[in-house]
Amino acid sequence: MKKKQGISLIVLVITIIVMIILAASVVITLSNNGVIDRASHAVDLTNESQVQDLAALIWADAYMNDKRGTELETEVTTKLSEQGVTSDKWEIIITDTGVTVENKNNDGGDNTQSGTGLGSLISKDNYGDKVDYTVTVDGVVYDDWQIYYHNADYVYLIAENSIGDTTLDKGTTVASLTSDEVALYEKFRVGDVTKYTLVDTVSESTLYNSQAVAQLIKDYAKFANTKTYGTNIVGAIGGPTIELLAAGWNAKGYVPTITITTDTYGYKINSNSEAELTSDGLYIPLNSSYWLASPSAEFDSTVMITSCDGVYYDDYSRAILEVRPVVCLKSSIPAIAGTGEYDFSLVK
C-alpha cells in the first residue's frame, strides 16, 4: 500500500512562523518609512471601509510591537484618535485578535450623501408635497411628512397626519428649557415679525400658556432623526410656530395676508380677523385643528391653534387638539427629485 502524501504538522508550523516573520518585517518597514502615517492622511473619514483598513494597519503595527490587552487597546485608540477616528463618532472594538470600527451614524452602509440640496429643488409651489422622511418614536414609525416652508437656510417638514390628540399642561416651565432648546425654538420663528419673549412670569402672574408651549418645544425633540440623517437635521418641536405658519401662508400668496402682533401674554393675528382665512388643508386644516407652538395674547391660559375656522386660540388645559410635529432640516440636505415627492435618504 502506498503512503499518503501530505504536509506534516512540523512543516505547517514552520511555514506559519516564516509568514509571521515576513509580515512583521513588512509592517515594521512600512512604519519606519512613514507609510502608515501617509496612508492615514489619505483616509476619507466618512468612508467606513477606509477607516476599517486604517484601523487594521494601526492594530497590526501595535501588535507586532508586542502590545497586548489594555496596552494594545490604548495604543490603537490613541493613534486612531490622532487621525480623527474618535469614540464619539465611531464604535471601536479592539482585542488581541483584531479591531473593528463602525460609524455610529450609519444604518448599514457608508454614511455618505450625494445629490442636490433639497432647498434648491423646491419652491412655494411645493409646499404640501410629500417628502421621504422617516422617524421611529416609541416603536411607532412616522413616514408621512409634507413640506411646510423653506428659506435659504432651512426646510421645514410637518407630519401629514396627527400623531394623536392631546391637552397641554404647565408642568414644563420655560426656565427648564436648556439654552440649546431655546436656540432651536428660535429657528422655528421665521420671518420679519416682532417675536414675543417666551417667559414664565409677568408682573408675578404665572403665564401658563408659555409653559404649555415649552412642553411642545421639549417633549417632541425625539422626532428629529439624527441617527439616520446626522447633522442635516437641526431639530423638531411639537407644532409650527405662528411665525412659521404665517411665513408659509403668505409665501403661497393666500389672502388676506397674515400679520402678527404681540402683547404681554403672546400673539394675535390680523386684529382677530381670523374668520377671513379660508381652509387650504395645510396651514388652515380641513375638519381638524392642531396646536401651534406659540402662546396666545388673549388670556394667560391660551395657546395659538389653527383649524378649519382659521387661526386663533384655545385653552391649553381644556382643548384636546391634534399634535403635528415639525422638523427643521438644513436646506443643503442632499435630495433627489421625484414625481411630486423628494427623496433625501442616505445614499449607500
N, C-alpha and C positions, 0 to 999 in steps of 0.2 A: 504494500500500500504506500502511495506517495505521501510525503509530508505536505500539509497545507502551508502555503507561503503567506506571510503576513508581517506586520510591523510589531516588533516586540515592545513591551512596556518601557524598557530602558531607552530604546531609540526614541519613542514618543516623548518621554520626559526630557531627554537631551534636546530634542527639536524645539520643545516649548521654551526651555531655558534660553536657547540661542535666539529665539524670536523675541523674548522679553529683553534680552541684552541689546539686540538690534533696535528695538522700539525705543528703549531708554536712550540709546545714543542719538537717535534721530530727534527725540524730544529735547534732549539737552542741547543738541546742535541748533535746533530751531530757537530755543530760548536764548542761547548765547548770541545768536545772530539777530535777536530782536524780532523774529518772525511773529511770535505771539503778540507782541505789542503792536506790530503793524497790522496784523490780522484783526485785532480788536478795534482798531480805529476805523476799519472798513465795514464794521458791522452796522446794519440798519436795525436800530433798537426797537422798531415796530414789527420786525420780522422774526417770529418765534423760532423758525428753523435756524436762522443765522445766529441768534442768541444761544440756542442749544449747542451749536457747533463750537462757539466761543467758550462756553462753559465746559464742554468736554475737553477742549485743549488745555484750559487752565487747570482742570482737575488732573489731567494726565501729568502735567508739569509738576504739580504739587505731590502727586503720588510717587513719581519717580525720584523725588527729593525726600523720600521716606516720611512724608506726612501721613498720619493716620488719626482716625477718630476725631476728637474735638479740634486737634491741631490742623487736620486736613480741612475740616469744615470752616474754620476761621480763615485759613489761607485762601480758600476758593472764594468765600463770601467777600473777603476784603478786596481781592483782585477784580471780582465781578463788579463790586460797588465802584471801584475806581474807573470802570468803563461805563458807568451809568446804569448797570443792571442791579437794581435795589429791591428790597423786600416789599416796599410799598406798591410796586407795580408788578413784581414777578414772584410767583411761588417757586422757591428754590429748595430742592431736596438733595442733600449731599450725604453720601455714605461711602464706606470703604470699597464699594463695588462700582460706583459711578455717580453721576449727577444728572438731574433733570430740572428743567425750568418750564414754567407755564405762565403765560400772560394772565393776570387776574381780571383783565377787562375783556377776555376772549371767551367766546362760547363754542370753541372748537376749531377755529381757523385763525389765520393771521389777522391781527387786529388792525387791518389797513383799510382805507377807504379811497374811493376814487369817484370821479364824476363832477358835474357842475353843481354849484351850490344851490340849495333849494330856494333860497331867497331870490336868486336871479332868474328862476324859472317861472315864478308865479306873479300874478298881478291881482288887482282888486276884483277882477272878474272870476278869480279862482276861490274867493272867499266862500266857504261852504263845501268846496271839493274835499273828497276823502284823501287821506294820506295813509301810507303803510307804516303805522307806529304801533308798537305792542308793548304792553307792560303787564306784569303779573303782580297783583296785590292781594295778600292774604289768600293765596291759592286760586284766585279768580283772574282769568285772562281778559284784559281790556284791549281790543284791537280795532275799535271803530272810532276814528278821530277825524275831525274836519279842520280845514284851515280857517282861522278866525280873523287874523290880521297879520300884517308883516311890515317891516320897515328895513332900513339899510343894515341894521344890526341883528334883528331877531325875527323869528317866525313863531306865531302863537297858534297852538292847536287846542281845540276844545273837544271833550268827549261828545260823540254824536248822540249818545243816549245818557240818560241819568244813571248814576251808579247807585241811586236809592234816594228816598225822601228822608229829610232829617230836620229836626229843630236844632237851633244853635244854643249855646249856653254861655255863661260868663265865667267858666272855670279856667279859661286860658287868658291870662292878663297880658296886656301889651308889654308890660315890664318884663314878662317871662320870655319874650322873643329875644333870640340872640341877635347880635349885630349882623350876622350873615343872613338871617331870616328877614330882617328889616331891609337890608340891601337888596335881597331877592324881590321883596314886595315892591320896591321902587321900580324895578324893571317891568312890572306889570302896569304901572301908572304912566301910560304913554300920552303923547300929545301935548300941545301947548295950552295947558289949562292950569288954573290955580289948584294946588293939591292941599287937601285938608291934612293937618298934622294929626296922625293917629296917636291918641293919648288915652290914658285910663281915667284921669280926673280933670275936671274943670271946675274951679270955684268950689272944691271939696265935694262935688257931686259925682258919683261914680257913673261913668259912661259905659253902660253895659253893651251898647251897640259896638263900640270899639273892641271890647273884649270878645264879642261874638265873631267879629271879623278876624281877630287874632287866631281864633280856632280854625278858620278857613285857611289862614296862612301856614299854621304849624302842622295841622293834622293830615294834610294832603300832599306833603312833600314826597311821599313814597310813590307818587305817580310819575316821578321823573326817573326813567330807566337809564341810569348812568352805567349800569353793568354792561349793557349791550352797546349803547351809543356814546359812552365815555364823556369827555368834556364838551361834546357838542350839545349836550343837554344842560341848560342853565338851571332849570328848576321847575317846580309845579306848585300851584295853590288850588284851593277848593272851588274857585269860580273866577270869572273875569272881573276886573275892577270896572267901575263906571267909566273911567277914562278909556280903558281898552275897548269897552263896548261902543262908546261914542266915536272913537277913532275909526273902528270898522264900519259903523253905520254911516258916518259922514263920508268916508272914503268911497263907499258904494254909491254915493250921490242921492241917498234917500232924503225925503223931505217930510217934516221940517228938519232942519239941521239941529242936532242935539247940542245944546250949550249947557255948561255946568257952572254952578255957583256953590260956595261953601259958607258955613257959619260955625257957630260954637260946637255943634254936635256932629256935623258931617256934610253931606252933599244934597243939593237939589238940582233938578234939570228944568230948563225952559219955564221957570216960574210955575212949576207943577202943571204944565200943559201936556202931560203925558198922553192924554186922550187923543191927541193929534197923530200919534205914531201908529202905524199900521203893521200888523204882523207880517214878518218875512220868513219865519221859520227858524232863523238862526239867532239874530240879535233880539228880535221880538218873537218868541216861540209860538207855535200853534198848539192850543189846547193844553198848555203846560206852563209851569213857572220854575225859574231857578234862581238861587241866591247869587248876588254879586258881592264881591269881596270889598265892599265899601259901606261905611256907616251912613245912616240917613240923618239929614238935618231936621227931620220932623219932630222926633222925640228921642230921648236918650235910651230907648229900648227898641229902636227900629233899625233895620238894615236894608240897603237898597236891593231891589229884586227886578227881574224882567219877566214879563208874562205876556199872554196873548192880548192883555189890555194895555200894554205899554211898559214903561219903566217908571217905577215908583218905589214904595217901601212897604215893609210889613214887620210885625213884631217878631223878634228873633226867638222868643220862647213860646209863642203861640202857633205860628205858622209852621206847617210841615211841608217844605218845598224841596224840589229836586236839587241834587248836587251834581254839577257838571264840571269836573276839574279842568284846568287849563295848564298846558305845558309850554314852557318857553325854550326855544332852540336857537342856537346861533344860526344866523342867516346863511353862513358859509357851509352848513352841513351838506355833505355830498348827496346828490339826488339824481334819479333817473326819471324823466318824464314819461308818464304812461297815458292811457286813454281816460282822461278825467281823474286820474289818480297820480300820486307821486310816491315812488318807492325809494326810500333813502336807507334801506337796510345795509348792514355791513357787507362789503364786497369781499368774499372769502378767497 
